Amino acid sequence: MDEYLVDVLIDGDRETLKSFGNSIYAIIDSMITLESVEDVFFVTRTKDSQTWDVENIDLVRLRTMRNDIDPNALAESLHKITEVKH
């Protein structure tokens, strides 16, 4: 799990949040679930300073799409995933 710094807009002010996840997708998903986050500008993975410009992301649309996911169906699907050992 990696540490990320996320440049966001909260209550009209630009803030930097610290978040942890396995991918940029997990970080964006966590920002989608935080209703106080009004916008996301940049995400930086601290271990290698990799930065993503996500300023054009449509949080309203993504929140709507995420709310359309049936949590029970998602849980059932995830329980079917098995670990692959190398």
HUKAWO-V956418 format. One record per helix or strand. SS is the DSSP state (H for helix, E for strand). FROM is the first residue (numbers start at 1). TO is the last residue. If there is no record, write none. Layout:
SS | FROM | TO
SS | FROM | TO
This chain:
E | 2 | 10
E | 13 | 21
H | 24 | 33
E | 37 | 45
E | 50 | 53
H | 59 | 67
H | 71 | 79
